[in-house]
Amino acid sequence: MSTHAVDIHAHDDGHGHHHKETFVTKYIFSQDHKMIAKQYLITGTIMGIIGVMMSLMFRIQIAWPEEPNILFEALLGKWAPGGVMDADIYLALVTIHGTIMVFFVLTAGLSGTFSNLLIPYQIGARDMASGFINMLSYWIFFVSCVIMMGSLFLEAGPAAAGWTIYPPLSALPMAQPGSGWGMTLWLISMALFIAQSLLGSLNYIVTVINMRTKGMSMTRLPLTVWAFFVTAIIGVVSFPVLLSAALLLIMDRSFGTSFFLSDIFIQGEVLHYQGGSPVLFEHLFWFLGHPEVYIVILPAMGLVSEIMATNSRKPIFGYRAMVASILAIAFLSTIVWGHHMFVSGMDPFLGSVFTFTTLLIAIPSAVKAFNWITTIWKGNIQMNPAMLFAIGFVSTFITGGLTGIIVGDSALDINVHDTYFVIAHFHLVMGISAIYGMFAGIYHWYPKMFGRMMNKNLGYIHFWITAISAYGVFFPMHFIGMAGLPRRYYTNSAFPLFDDLTDVNIVITVFALIGGAIQLVYLYNFFVSIFYGKRANQNPWRSTTLEWTTPVEHIHGNWPGEIPHVYRWSYDYSKPGHDDDFVPQNIPLKEGEEELQH
């Protein structure tokens, strides 16, 4: 650890204990990483509720197309005349749902919450490197959310080019209703989102490098911190590419350039654009889009690793291999983006290169899956809700990942590209898996965030019905995808070929409605437990990492006195020669005791 880090700690040791905080500085414009984590979590939760409601609405539309629905009439107004959903608003709902879930919930909600909460706690720092930049990052995220939601109230409707916003639908304001101001607000919102993501990521990187406590070497870091650290690096490398794509798209839309537009005809009229390429936009988007998958999933992997070791009462299996696999995933994630573009006219040789790198990334992913399974093998497993969601994560990650072998192969992908098979694949391997990781993290660190315990029995109900519903929704999608059912169509009634799939779509929608409804149990448990949950003790899960050495009552600076020093790695569970089945990192080694080889 650098002397600079020691100086920071020395400076901060007396800081924050003397000035009186007002309501505004404590709860709104807070610079405390713990409060900012809660702000990210609650904002992400609200956005998640909106995103899930949108998905339920378009699932109802697909299951019972052209049937009047009082819900549509109430929520969509002129976009659902007589209660029948308009085709334009269907595509807009799909677009905003994807944007909300991928960026605002699974990126900012998951990474923003737990990176903020756990990095200072687990490395032994009093706060982030810059509390002000941390606060600024959250509020830019909040404004980004408001702008995206504001686009829902435009007369012409929100952006409707799919969450991947491919030109020309996104580049020509006259292309369709959602291509006007709705698309402009989408681009402004995403530009702000990328700015906050870069600010947050740089803060996380500097904090991990510079502010570790004495004895906290990189090989003693919990896997959670490794995951957040590498995720931040991926974000800094890849997010600026999407920003450049968004800026060039704004220029095409508003300043007459044609970066992404070639010869365009609308209703027989020849537009003045020439020389651009929509495929260029695909390259720029997916250069961020595929690392984005790992920006979403790596934090969940870190959380699951920590929760599995704690609740198996065993050291994590293969710590160094787990770190190496995180680094390998980060590197490989930047050279696989072309597998989203196999049907774009790509050279077959180039397609084979991307197929190779895509299949290669399965190796570090498999290393993690094997190590999780080996960690819980013959462990003294504590089956609390956090552990159930962690095991559920491994299940969906493996089942969703297996279909990645098909969509990652250039010859096989052609048959299922842009069908429900792709939706099933990425929702299981990324969406559901990341949400399971998020739920596991919330149940596990809730006592640290709020000083109270969530209701365990409600947690069990939440897990089992969510798990059954998730597979009930996405498992059948593989089969209707292989049958050729295309994604993003608001009705398939015009195609007799798909009549036999109607009943399957109804089953999927019923499971989706059940899965959506059970989240109300989770929301009740979450918000009621803040005020009425059983009070937590300092270390309710008997964990080894440093956050459980801080007092239950939050104080600015985390530790009331000196920051604890670290003497051992993060996973000393069930170690021979100790009375307890866990040894916290701040307990010195006994005479003759060896630090575990990991």
C-alpha positions in Angstrom: 0.0 0.0 0.0 1.3 3.4 -0.9 2.2 6.0 1.7 -0.2 8.3 -0.1 -3.0 5.9 0.9 -1.9 6.1 4.5 -1.9 9.9 4.4 -5.5 9.8 3.0 -6.6 7.6 5.9 -4.8 9.8 8.4 -6.4 12.9 7.0 -9.9 11.2 7.0 -9.5 9.7 10.5 -10.6 12.9 12.1 -12.8 14.1 9.3 -16.5 13.8 9.4 -16.9 13.5 13.1 -17.2 17.2 13.8 -19.4 18.8 11.3 -23.2 18.5 11.7 -25.0 17.1 8.8 -28.4 18.5 7.7 -31.2 16.4 6.2 -30.1 17.6 2.7 -26.5 16.8 3.1 -27.2 13.4 4.8 -30.0 12.0 2.6 -30.1 13.9 -0.7 -26.7 15.4 -1.6 -24.8 12.9 0.5 -21.1 12.2 -0.2 -21.2 9.1 2.0 -20.7 5.9 0.0 -23.3 4.0 2.1 -26.0 6.5 1.4 -25.1 6.8 -2.3 -25.4 3.0 -2.5 -28.9 3.2 -1.1 -29.8 6.0 -3.6 -28.6 3.8 -6.5 -30.5 0.8 -5.1 -33.9 2.6 -4.6 -33.6 4.4 -8.0 -32.7 1.2 -9.7 -35.6 -0.6 -8.0 -38.1 2.1 -9.2 -36.7 1.8 -12.7 -37.0 -1.9 -12.5 -40.6 -1.8 -11.5 -41.3 0.4 -14.6 -39.3 -1.9 -16.9 -41.1 -5.1 -15.6 -44.5 -3.4 -16.0 -43.6 -2.6 -19.6 -42.6 -6.2 -20.3 -45.9 -7.5 -18.8 -47.9 -5.1 -21.1 -46.2 -6.3 -24.2 -46.4 -10.0 -23.1 -50.2 -9.5 -22.7 -50.3 -8.0 -26.2 -48.4 -11.0 -27.7 -50.6 -13.6 -25.9 -54.0 -11.9 -26.7 -53.4 -9.7 -29.7 -56.1 -7.3 -30.9 -58.2 -8.1 -27.8 -59.4 -4.9 -26.0 -57.7 -4.5 -22.6 -58.8 -2.0 -20.0 -55.2 -1.8 -18.6 -53.9 -0.6 -22.0 -56.6 2.0 -22.3 -55.9 3.4 -18.8 -52.1 3.4 -19.2 -51.5 4.1 -22.9 -54.3 6.5 -23.7 -54.3 7.4 -27.4 -51.8 4.7 -28.1 -54.4 2.0 -27.3 -57.7 3.2 -29.0 -60.5 1.0 -27.7 -58.0 -0.9 -25.5 -56.1 -2.3 -28.4 -52.4 -1.6 -28.4 -51.0 0.4 -31.3 -48.0 -1.2 -33.2 -45.8 1.9 -32.7 -46.2 1.9 -29.0 -45.5 -1.8 -28.8 -42.0 -1.3 -30.4 -41.5 1.8 -28.1 -42.3 -0.3 -25.0 -39.8 -3.0 -26.1 -37.2 -0.3 -26.7 -37.6 1.5 -23.4 -37.9 -1.8 -21.5 -34.6 -3.1 -22.9 -32.9 0.3 -22.2 -34.1 0.5 -18.6 -33.3 -3.1 -17.7 -29.8 -3.3 -19.3 -28.5 0.2 -18.4 -30.5 1.6 -15.5 -31.2 -1.5 -13.5 -28.5 -4.1 -14.3 -25.6 -1.7 -14.8 -26.3 1.3 -12.5 -28.7 -0.4 -10.1 -26.4 -3.5 -9.5 -22.9 -2.1 -10.0 -23.7 1.4 -8.6 -25.3 -0.1 -5.4 -22.7 -2.7 -4.5 -19.6 -1.1 -5.8 -20.4 1.9 -3.7 -21.4 -0.1 -0.6 -18.7 -2.7 -0.6 -15.5 -1.2 -2.1 -14.6 1.1 0.8 -16.0 -1.4 3.4 -14.1 -4.4 2.1 -10.7 -2.7 1.3 -10.7 -0.9 4.7 -11.2 2.7 3.4 -13.2 5.5 5.1 -15.0 6.4 1.8 -14.4 6.6 -1.9 -11.4 8.5 -3.3 -13.7 11.4 -4.2 -17.0 11.7 -2.3 -18.0 14.7 -4.5 -17.5 12.8 -7.8 -19.4 9.9 -6.3 -22.4 12.2 -5.4 -22.2 13.8 -8.8 -22.2 10.4 -10.5 -25.5 9.4 -8.8 -27.3 12.7 -9.6 -26.3 12.6 -13.3 -27.7 9.0 -13.3 -30.9 10.4 -11.7 -31.3 13.1 -14.3 -30.6 10.5 -17.0 -33.5 8.4 -15.6 -35.8 11.4 -15.5 -35.1 12.3 -19.2 -35.7 8.7 -20.3 -39.0 8.6 -18.4 -39.9 12.0 -19.7 -39.8 10.7 -23.3 -42.8 8.5 -22.4 -45.0 11.6 -22.2 -44.1 13.0 -25.6 -47.0 13.3 -28.1 -45.2 11.4 -30.7 -44.1 8.8 -28.2 -40.7 7.6 -26.9 -37.8 6.1 -28.9 -38.9 3.0 -30.9 -35.9 1.6 -32.8 -35.3 -1.3 -30.4 -32.8 -0.9 -27.5 -30.0 -1.3 -30.0 -31.2 1.8 -31.9 -30.0 0.8 -35.3 -30.1 3.3 -38.1 -32.0 4.2 -40.2 -35.0 4.1 -37.8 -33.0 6.0 -35.2 -31.2 8.3 -37.6 -34.2 9.7 -39.6 -36.5 11.8 -37.5 -39.3 11.3 -40.1 -39.0 7.4 -40.1 -41.7 6.8 -37.6 -43.3 8.6 -34.6 -40.7 7.4 -32.1 -37.9 8.6 -34.3 -38.5 12.2 -33.5 -38.0 13.9 -30.1 -38.3 10.5 -28.4 -35.1 9.3 -30.0 -33.4 12.6 -29.3 -34.2 12.3 -25.6 -33.0 8.7 -25.6 -29.6 9.9 -26.9 -29.4 12.7 -24.4 -30.3 10.4 -21.6 -27.7 7.8 -22.7 -25.0 10.4 -23.1 -25.6 11.5 -19.4 -25.7 7.8 -18.4 -22.3 7.2 -20.0 -20.8 10.3 -18.3 -22.0 9.1 -14.8 -20.7 5.6 -15.6 -17.3 6.9 -16.4 -17.1 9.1 -13.3 -18.2 6.2 -11.1 -15.8 3.7 -12.7 -12.8 6.0 -12.4 -13.6 6.6 -8.7 -13.9 2.8 -8.1 -10.5 2.2 -9.8 -8.6 4.9 -7.9 -10.2 3.8 -4.6 -9.1 0.1 -5.0 -5.6 1.0 -6.2 -4.8 3.8 -3.7 -6.9 3.3 -0.5 -6.5 -0.3 0.7 -5.8 -0.6 4.4 -2.5 -1.9 5.7 -2.0 -5.6 4.8 -4.8 -5.6 2.2 -2.7 -6.9 -0.8 -4.4 -7.5 -4.1 -4.4 -11.3 -3.4 -6.3 -10.7 -0.1 -9.1 -8.7 -1.7 -12.5 -10.4 -1.7 -13.7 -11.6 -5.1 -16.5 -8.9 -4.9 -13.9 -6.1 -5.0 -12.0 -7.9 -7.8 -15.2 -8.1 -9.8 -16.2 -4.4 -9.2 -12.6 -3.3 -10.0 -12.4 -5.2 -13.4 -16.0 -4.1 -14.3 -15.0 -0.5 -13.8 -12.0 -1.0 -16.1 -14.2 -2.6 -18.8 -16.6 0.4 -18.5 -13.8 2.9 -18.9 -12.5 1.1 -22.1 -15.9 0.5 -23.8 -18.5 3.1 -22.8 -16.7 6.0 -24.7 -17.3 4.0 -27.9 -21.1 4.1 -27.4 -20.8 7.8 -26.6 -19.1 8.4 -29.9 -21.8 6.4 -31.7 -24.5 8.5 -30.0 -22.8 11.8 -30.9 -22.4 10.8 -34.5 -26.0 9.7 -34.6 -27.1 13.1 -33.2 -25.1 14.7 -36.0 -26.8 12.5 -38.6 -30.2 13.4 -37.1 -29.7 17.2 -36.7 -26.7 18.4 -38.7 -27.1 16.8 -42.1 -24.1 14.4 -41.9 -24.4 10.8 -43.1 -22.1 8.7 -41.0 -24.7 5.9 -40.7 -26.9 6.7 -43.7 -26.4 5.6 -47.3 -28.9 5.9 -50.2 -32.3 6.3 -48.5 -35.8 6.3 -50.1 -39.0 7.3 -48.3 -42.3 6.9 -50.2 -40.4 7.2 -53.5 -38.5 10.3 -52.4 -34.7 10.2 -52.6 -33.1 11.7 -49.5 -29.8 13.5 -49.8 -27.8 11.1 -47.6 -25.0 9.1 -49.2 -21.7 7.4 -48.3 -22.5 6.3 -44.8 -23.0 2.8 -43.4 -25.5 1.5 -40.8 -23.1 -1.4 -40.3 -20.6 1.1 -38.8 -23.1 1.9 -36.1 -23.5 -1.8 -35.4 -19.7 -2.1 -34.8 -19.7 0.9 -32.5 -22.7 -0.2 -30.6 -21.7 -3.8 -30.0 -18.1 -2.8 -29.1 -19.8 -1.5 -26.0 -22.8 -3.9 -26.2 -20.9 -7.1 -25.6 -18.5 -5.8 -22.8 -21.8 -4.4 -21.4 -23.0 -8.0 -20.9 -20.0 -8.6 -18.6 -20.3 -5.2 -17.0 -23.7 -6.5 -15.9 -22.7 -10.1 -15.0 -19.3 -9.7 -13.3 -20.5 -7.8 -10.3 -23.2 -10.5 -9.8 -20.4 -13.1 -10.1 -18.5 -11.4 -7.4 -21.5 -11.2 -5.0 -22.3 -14.8 -5.6 -18.8 -16.0 -4.9 -18.8 -14.1 -1.6 -22.3 -15.4 -0.6 -21.5 -19.0 -1.5 -18.3 -19.2 0.5 -20.0 -17.6 3.5 -23.1 -19.8 3.4 -21.1 -23.0 2.7 -18.8 -22.3 5.6 -15.9 -23.2 3.3 -13.1 -21.2 1.6 -13.9 -20.3 -2.0 -12.4 -23.0 -4.2 -9.6 -21.8 -6.5 -9.3 -18.1 -5.5 -6.5 -17.4 -7.9 -8.3 -19.2 -10.8 -11.4 -17.1 -10.0 -9.4 -13.9 -10.3 -7.7 -15.1 -13.5 -11.0 -16.0 -15.0 -12.4 -12.5 -14.2 -9.4 -10.9 -16.0 -9.7 -13.3 -18.9 -13.4 -12.6 -19.3 -12.6 -8.8 -19.2 -10.0 -9.2 -22.0 -12.0 -11.6 -24.2 -15.2 -9.5 -23.8 -13.6 -6.8 -26.0 -13.0 -9.1 -29.0 -16.3 -10.9 -29.4 -18.7 -8.1 -30.5 -18.9 -9.4 -34.1 -21.0 -12.4 -33.1 -24.0 -10.0 -32.9 -23.4 -9.2 -36.6 -23.2 -12.6 -38.3 -26.2 -11.8 -40.6 -25.0 -8.3 -41.5 -23.0 -9.4 -44.5 -19.8 -10.1 -42.6 -17.0 -11.9 -44.4 -17.3 -15.6 -43.5 -13.7 -15.8 -42.4 -14.1 -12.9 -40.0 -17.3 -14.6 -38.8 -15.2 -17.7 -38.0 -12.7 -15.5 -36.0 -15.5 -14.1 -33.9 -16.9 -17.6 -33.4 -13.5 -18.8 -32.1 -13.2 -15.9 -29.6 -16.8 -16.3 -28.5 -16.4 -20.0 -27.8 -13.1 -19.2 -26.1 -14.8 -17.0 -23.5 -16.8 -20.1 -22.4 -13.6 -21.4 -20.7 -13.2 -18.7 -18.0 -17.0 -18.8 -17.5 -16.9 -22.5 -17.0 -14.0 -22.2 -14.6 -16.2 -20.0 -12.4 -19.1 -22.4 -12.6 -17.0 -25.4 -11.7 -15.4 -23.4 -8.8 -18.9 -22.4 -7.4 -20.1 -26.0 -7.5 -16.9 -27.2 -5.9 -17.2 -24.5 -3.2 -20.6 -25.8 -2.0 -19.6 -29.5 -2.5 -19.8 -31.1 1.0 -20.2 -27.7 2.6 -22.2 -27.0 5.7 -24.8 -25.1 3.6 -27.0 -22.4 5.2 -30.1 -22.3 3.0 -31.1 -18.6 3.5 -32.7 -16.6 0.7 -29.3 -15.1 -0.4 -27.8 -18.6 -0.8 -30.9 -19.7 -2.8 -30.6 -16.8 -5.2 -26.8 -17.5 -5.5 -27.5 -21.1 -6.4 -30.3 -19.9 -8.8 -27.7 -17.6 -10.4 -25.4 -20.6 -11.2 -28.3 -22.6 -12.6 -29.5 -19.8 -15.0 -25.9 -18.9 -15.9 -25.2 -22.5 -17.0 -28.5 -23.1 -18.8 -28.4 -19.7 -20.5 -24.7 -20.1 -21.3 -25.2 -23.4 -23.1 -27.4 -21.8 -25.7 -24.6 -19.3 -26.2 -22.7 -22.0 -28.0 -25.5 -22.0 -30.7 -25.9 -18.2 -31.1 -22.1 -17.8 -30.9 -21.5 -20.1 -33.9 -21.8 -18.2 -37.3 -23.4 -21.1 -39.1 -25.9 -22.0 -36.5 -26.8 -18.4 -35.5 -28.2 -17.7 -39.0 -31.1 -20.0 -38.2 -32.2 -18.4 -34.9 -31.0 -14.8 -35.3 -33.7 -12.3 -34.4 -36.0 -15.0 -33.1 -37.3 -15.7 -29.6 -34.3 -18.1 -29.2 -32.0 -15.1 -28.8 -34.3 -13.5 -26.3 -34.4 -16.7 -24.2 -30.6 -16.9 -24.3 -29.7 -13.5 -23.2 -32.5 -13.1 -20.7 -31.3 -16.3 -18.9 -27.6 -15.8 -19.1 -27.5 -12.1 -18.5 -30.9 -10.7 -17.4 -32.2 -13.3 -14.9 -28.7 -14.3 -13.7 -27.8 -10.7 -12.9 -31.1 -10.0 -11.2 -30.6 -13.2 -9.1 -27.1 -11.9 -8.2 -28.7 -8.6 -7.3 -31.4 -10.2 -5.1 -28.7 -12.4 -3.4 -26.7 -9.3 -2.7 -29.7 -7.4 -1.3 -30.7 -10.2 1.0 -27.1 -10.7 2.2 -26.0 -7.1 2.7 -29.4 -5.7 3.8 -28.4 -5.8 7.5 -25.3 -3.8 6.6 -27.3 -1.2 4.6 -30.3 -0.8 6.9 -29.3 -2.4 10.3 -32.3 -4.8 10.1 -33.0 -8.3 8.7 -35.4 -9.0 5.9 -38.2 -11.6 6.6 -36.7 -15.0 5.7 -39.9 -16.8 5.0 -41.1 -14.1 2.6 -37.6 -14.5 1.0 -38.2 -18.2 0.4 -41.6 -17.6 -1.2 -40.0 -14.8 -3.4 -37.2 -17.1 -4.6 -39.2 -20.3 -5.4 -42.0 -18.6 -7.3 -39.5 -16.3 -9.1 -37.3 -19.2 -10.1 -40.3 -21.3 -11.4 -41.7 -18.3 -13.2 -38.4 -17.4 -14.8 -37.9 -20.8 -16.3 -41.6 -20.9 -17.2 -41.1 -17.7 -19.3 -37.7 -18.3 -20.9 -37.4 -22.1 -21.4 -40.4 -22.3 -23.9 -39.0 -19.3 -25.8 -36.1 -21.5 -27.0 -38.6 -23.7 -28.8 -40.8 -21.0 -30.4 -37.5 -19.4 -31.5 -36.4 -22.6 -33.2 -39.8 -22.7 -34.8 -38.9 -19.4 -36.4 -41.0 -16.9 -34.4 -39.4 -13.5 -34.9 -38.9 -11.0 -32.0 -40.4 -7.5 -31.8 -43.5 -8.3 -33.8 -46.5 -6.9 -31.9 -48.8 -9.7 -33.3 -48.2 -12.9 -35.2 -51.8 -13.4 -36.2 -51.0 -12.5 -39.9 -48.8 -15.6 -40.2 -50.7 -18.9 -40.3 -47.3 -20.6 -39.9 -47.2 -19.5 -36.2 -50.8 -20.3 -35.3 -49.7 -23.4 -33.4 -47.4 -21.3 -31.2 -50.3 -19.2 -29.8 -50.9 -21.5 -26.8 -47.2 -21.5 -25.9 -47.2 -17.7 -25.9 -50.2 -17.7 -23.6 -48.3 -20.0 -21.2 -45.2 -17.8 -21.3 -47.4 -14.7 -20.5 -49.1 -16.4 -17.6 -45.7 -17.3 -16.0 -44.6 -13.7 -16.7 -47.6 -12.3 -14.8 -47.1 -14.7 -11.9 -43.4 -13.8 -11.8 -44.2 -10.1 -11.9 -46.8 -10.3 -9.2 -44.5 -12.1 -6.8 -42.1 -9.2 -6.9 -44.7 -7.3 -4.9 -43.9 -9.7 -2.0 -40.2 -8.8 -2.3 -41.0 -5.0 -2.4 -43.2 -5.4 0.7 -40.4 -7.3 2.5 -37.8 -4.7 1.4 -39.6 -1.5 2.4 -41.4 -2.8 5.5 -38.2 -4.4 6.9 -36.4 -1.0 6.8 -38.7 0.1 9.6 -40.0 -3.1 11.2 -37.5 -5.8 10.5 -35.7 -7.6 13.3 -32.6 -5.6 14.4 -29.4 -7.1 13.0 -26.3 -7.8 15.0 -22.9 -6.7 13.8 -22.1 -9.9 11.9 -25.3 -11.8 11.3 -23.8 -14.2 8.7 -20.6 -14.8 10.7 -18.5 -13.5 7.7 -14.8 -12.9 7.5 -14.6 -9.7 5.4 -14.0 -6.2 6.9 -17.5 -4.7 6.4 -18.8 -6.8 9.3 -16.2 -5.2 11.6 -18.0 -1.8 11.4 -20.7 -0.9 13.8 -24.3 -1.5 12.9 -25.1 2.2 13.2 -23.7 4.0 10.2 -21.0 6.6 10.9 -19.2 8.8 8.5 -15.8 7.2 8.1 -17.1 3.6 8.7 -14.9 2.8 11.7 -15.1 4.8 14.9 -11.4 4.5 15.7 -8.4 3.2 13.8 -9.0 1.3 10.5 -8.4 -2.4 11.1 -5.3 -4.0 9.6 -5.5 -7.1 7.5 -3.5 -10.3 8.3 -5.1 -13.0 6.2 -7.1 -13.6 3.0 -10.9 -13.2 2.7 -12.1 -16.8 3.1 -10.8 -18.4 6.3 -13.9 -20.5 6.9 -13.7 -23.8 8.9 -10.0 -23.4 9.4 -8.5 -26.1 11.7 -7.1 -24.8 15.0 -9.8 -22.1 15.5 -12.8 -22.3 17.9 -15.2 -20.6 15.4 -15.8 -21.7 11.8 -14.8 -18.2 10.5 -11.8 -16.1 11.2 -12.2 -12.4 10.2 -9.4 -10.8 8.1 -8.4 -8.4 11.0 -7.5 -11.3 13.4 -3.7 -11.8 13.4 -2.2 -15.2 12.6 -1.5 -17.4 15.6 2.0 -18.5 16.3 2.9 -21.2 13.8 -0.3 -20.7 11.8 0.1 -20.5 8.0 -2.0 -18.3 5.7 -3.9 -20.6 3.4 -2.4 -21.3 0.0 -5.0 -20.0 -2.5 
